Amino acid sequence: MAWTTRLLVVANQTLDSPELLGYLRGRAASGPVNVTFVVPARLGEEAAAKARLEAVIAQLESAGIEATGSVGDAEPCGAALDVFDARSHDEIVVSTLPNSTSQWLAIDLPHRLRKATDAQVHHVAASVPRPAPAAIPVAEVTRPKPPWFERLFPLGSARR
């Protein structure tokens, strides 16, 4: 029987990101994985976080990956430490936004968890979800642009 790796995954905004889900599927491809999620959520955002968590758990279970989870305290280090147990988790996975936008990387969450738990900590950086582009009205698309010199020197409009 193969060894089951027990992962504690700390994620909020990136909980359902393709990067995190791809990482977990990749880990499951190399051997059995049991995933425990903790989702740090602010006051008033718990219901939305719980709904996203349940959707991700269902998605992983349909792929054959055992998963459970809970919504935790808004402070990510505290939420992870509330759930972490060295006897129940082999590794910690921290999923964040990219370096330039991540508040969790600003507080050095992966290093803090490594230091506090003495566990192996992996960092998965997800891309920032981009909103769908806004539709351009047809009138703007069909209207021809004036030549560049008329845009720089709008003297023609003053003569008319």
C-alpha beads as a LAMMPS data file, in Angstrom:
LAMMPS data file: protein, C-alpha beads

160 atoms
159 bonds

1 atom types
1 bond types

-500.0 500.0 xlo xhi
-500.0 500.0 ylo yhi
-500.0 500.0 zlo zhi

Masses

1 110.0

Atoms # bond

1 1 1 0.000 0.000 0.000
2 1 1 1.354 3.441 -0.947
3 1 1 2.030 6.131 1.606
4 1 1 -0.720 8.774 1.733
5 1 1 0.624 12.317 1.872
6 1 1 -1.482 14.529 4.126
7 1 1 -1.475 18.160 3.031
8 1 1 -2.736 21.211 4.874
9 1 1 -3.639 23.831 2.263
10 1 1 -3.979 27.478 3.313
11 1 1 -5.804 29.498 0.642
12 1 1 -8.490 32.134 0.324
13 1 1 -8.686 34.208 -2.870
14 1 1 -6.738 31.532 -4.752
15 1 1 -8.720 28.595 -3.367
16 1 1 -10.232 27.677 -6.730
17 1 1 -7.327 28.832 -8.888
18 1 1 -6.135 26.582 -11.732
19 1 1 -2.588 26.749 -10.347
20 1 1 -3.539 25.350 -6.923
21 1 1 -5.885 22.710 -8.304
22 1 1 -3.247 21.697 -10.870
23 1 1 -0.620 21.418 -8.126
24 1 1 -2.900 19.180 -6.043
25 1 1 -3.756 16.994 -9.048
26 1 1 -0.048 16.694 -9.821
27 1 1 0.677 15.601 -6.259
28 1 1 -2.147 13.053 -6.458
29 1 1 -0.713 11.683 -9.701
30 1 1 2.510 10.767 -7.876
31 1 1 0.736 9.025 -4.982
32 1 1 -2.301 9.120 -2.715
33 1 1 -3.042 12.532 -1.203
34 1 1 -5.361 13.612 1.577
35 1 1 -6.034 17.371 1.536
36 1 1 -7.262 19.496 4.426
37 1 1 -8.129 23.079 3.518
38 1 1 -8.204 26.024 5.853
39 1 1 -9.694 29.212 4.407
40 1 1 -8.957 32.353 6.426
41 1 1 -12.007 34.574 5.974
42 1 1 -12.868 38.039 7.210
43 1 1 -15.935 38.704 9.267
44 1 1 -18.972 38.669 6.989
45 1 1 -17.209 36.709 4.221
46 1 1 -17.502 33.291 5.870
47 1 1 -20.559 32.141 3.898
48 1 1 -18.976 32.924 0.520
49 1 1 -15.731 31.243 1.588
50 1 1 -17.636 28.153 2.760
51 1 1 -19.478 27.905 -0.577
52 1 1 -16.217 28.160 -2.562
53 1 1 -14.599 25.606 -0.254
54 1 1 -17.417 23.102 -0.746
55 1 1 -17.218 23.531 -4.522
56 1 1 -13.455 22.891 -4.528
57 1 1 -13.818 19.841 -2.260
58 1 1 -16.467 18.401 -4.585
59 1 1 -14.240 19.070 -7.600
60 1 1 -11.255 17.305 -6.010
61 1 1 -13.314 14.377 -4.800
62 1 1 -14.643 13.872 -8.325
63 1 1 -10.979 13.613 -9.382
64 1 1 -10.388 10.947 -6.723
65 1 1 -8.626 13.157 -4.166
66 1 1 -9.758 12.973 -0.535
67 1 1 -10.457 16.495 0.718
68 1 1 -11.972 18.210 3.741
69 1 1 -11.778 21.727 5.028
70 1 1 -12.988 24.538 7.189
71 1 1 -13.228 28.299 7.263
72 1 1 -10.859 29.798 9.798
73 1 1 -9.787 33.008 11.447
74 1 1 -9.085 36.023 9.223
75 1 1 -5.404 36.027 10.206
76 1 1 -3.847 33.343 7.968
77 1 1 -1.020 32.240 10.257
78 1 1 -3.374 31.832 13.197
79 1 1 -5.939 30.006 11.076
80 1 1 -3.306 27.554 9.830
81 1 1 -1.868 26.961 13.291
82 1 1 -5.374 26.328 14.682
83 1 1 -5.743 23.399 12.254
84 1 1 -2.164 22.123 11.896
85 1 1 -1.191 18.976 13.770
86 1 1 2.184 17.369 13.099
87 1 1 0.596 13.927 13.571
88 1 1 -2.128 14.661 10.982
89 1 1 -0.292 16.728 8.340
90 1 1 2.936 15.976 6.503
91 1 1 3.255 19.244 4.591
92 1 1 1.707 22.694 4.318
93 1 1 0.803 24.303 0.997
94 1 1 0.303 28.073 0.965
95 1 1 -1.497 29.434 -2.077
96 1 1 -1.185 33.177 -2.670
97 1 1 -1.632 35.845 -5.269
98 1 1 1.522 36.915 -7.155
99 1 1 4.341 38.701 -5.300
100 1 1 3.246 42.219 -6.224
101 1 1 -0.308 41.838 -4.897
102 1 1 -0.088 39.257 -2.106
103 1 1 -0.590 40.466 1.445
104 1 1 0.350 36.987 2.672
105 1 1 3.753 37.230 1.028
106 1 1 4.155 40.728 2.446
107 1 1 3.927 39.197 5.941
108 1 1 6.122 36.260 4.810
109 1 1 3.464 33.657 5.613
110 1 1 5.266 30.612 4.138
111 1 1 8.397 31.294 6.199
112 1 1 6.397 32.037 9.345
113 1 1 4.517 28.733 9.038
114 1 1 7.747 26.821 8.371
115 1 1 9.308 28.352 11.471
116 1 1 6.238 27.814 13.687
117 1 1 5.541 24.213 12.650
118 1 1 8.921 22.878 11.491
119 1 1 6.977 21.329 8.594
120 1 1 7.814 21.380 4.923
121 1 1 6.002 24.373 3.353
122 1 1 5.329 24.727 -0.368
123 1 1 4.252 27.980 -1.978
124 1 1 1.906 28.032 -4.973
125 1 1 1.497 31.428 -6.655
126 1 1 -1.726 31.826 -8.573
127 1 1 -2.280 34.407 -11.262
128 1 1 -4.615 37.310 -10.673
129 1 1 -7.975 36.541 -12.261
130 1 1 -8.626 39.060 -14.993
131 1 1 -12.120 40.404 -15.555
132 1 1 -13.736 39.777 -18.907
133 1 1 -13.092 42.605 -21.356
134 1 1 -15.893 45.115 -21.685
135 1 1 -17.799 45.151 -24.926
136 1 1 -16.987 48.056 -27.255
137 1 1 -20.052 49.796 -28.703
138 1 1 -20.384 49.246 -32.451
139 1 1 -20.515 53.017 -33.119
140 1 1 -16.985 53.406 -31.716
141 1 1 -15.616 50.547 -33.774
142 1 1 -16.967 51.807 -37.112
143 1 1 -16.072 55.487 -36.659
144 1 1 -12.728 56.165 -38.415
145 1 1 -9.959 57.852 -36.445
146 1 1 -8.719 61.186 -37.723
147 1 1 -5.130 61.249 -38.974
148 1 1 -2.435 61.562 -36.321
149 1 1 -1.596 65.173 -37.150
150 1 1 -5.223 66.251 -36.690
151 1 1 -5.257 64.535 -33.276
152 1 1 -2.070 66.362 -32.272
153 1 1 -2.977 69.706 -33.829
154 1 1 -6.768 70.077 -33.806
155 1 1 -6.702 73.252 -35.874
156 1 1 -9.119 71.942 -38.475
157 1 1 -11.980 71.986 -35.968
158 1 1 -11.352 75.673 -35.178
159 1 1 -11.608 76.697 -38.868
160 1 1 -14.987 75.111 -39.414

Bonds

1 1 1 2
2 1 2 3
3 1 3 4
4 1 4 5
5 1 5 6
6 1 6 7
7 1 7 8
8 1 8 9
9 1 9 10
10 1 10 11
11 1 11 12
12 1 12 13
13 1 13 14
14 1 14 15
15 1 15 16
16 1 16 17
17 1 17 18
18 1 18 19
19 1 19 20
20 1 20 21
21 1 21 22
22 1 22 23
23 1 23 24
24 1 24 25
25 1 25 26
26 1 26 27
27 1 27 28
28 1 28 29
29 1 29 30
30 1 30 31
31 1 31 32
32 1 32 33
33 1 33 34
34 1 34 35
35 1 35 36
36 1 36 37
37 1 37 38
38 1 38 39
39 1 39 40
40 1 40 41
41 1 41 42
42 1 42 43
43 1 43 44
44 1 44 45
45 1 45 46
46 1 46 47
47 1 47 48
48 1 48 49
49 1 49 50
50 1 50 51
51 1 51 52
52 1 52 53
53 1 53 54
54 1 54 55
55 1 55 56
56 1 56 57
57 1 57 58
58 1 58 59
59 1 59 60
60 1 60 61
61 1 61 62
62 1 62 63
63 1 63 64
64 1 64 65
65 1 65 66
66 1 66 67
67 1 67 68
68 1 68 69
69 1 69 70
70 1 70 71
71 1 71 72
72 1 72 73
73 1 73 74
74 1 74 75
75 1 75 76
76 1 76 77
77 1 77 78
78 1 78 79
79 1 79 80
80 1 80 81
81 1 81 82
82 1 82 83
83 1 83 84
84 1 84 85
85 1 85 86
86 1 86 87
87 1 87 88
88 1 88 89
89 1 89 90
90 1 90 91
91 1 91 92
92 1 92 93
93 1 93 94
94 1 94 95
95 1 95 96
96 1 96 97
97 1 97 98
98 1 98 99
99 1 99 100
100 1 100 101
101 1 101 102
102 1 102 103
103 1 103 104
104 1 104 105
105 1 105 106
106 1 106 107
107 1 107 108
108 1 108 109
109 1 109 110
110 1 110 111
111 1 111 112
112 1 112 113
113 1 113 114
114 1 114 115
115 1 115 116
116 1 116 117
117 1 117 118
118 1 118 119
119 1 119 120
120 1 120 121
121 1 121 122
122 1 122 123
123 1 123 124
124 1 124 125
125 1 125 126
126 1 126 127
127 1 127 128
128 1 128 129
129 1 129 130
130 1 130 131
131 1 131 132
132 1 132 133
133 1 133 134
134 1 134 135
135 1 135 136
136 1 136 137
137 1 137 138
138 1 138 139
139 1 139 140
140 1 140 141
141 1 141 142
142 1 142 143
143 1 143 144
144 1 144 145
145 1 145 146
146 1 146 147
147 1 147 148
148 1 148 149
149 1 149 150
150 1 150 151
151 1 151 152
152 1 152 153
153 1 153 154
154 1 154 155
155 1 155 156
156 1 156 157
157 1 157 158
158 1 158 159
159 1 159 160
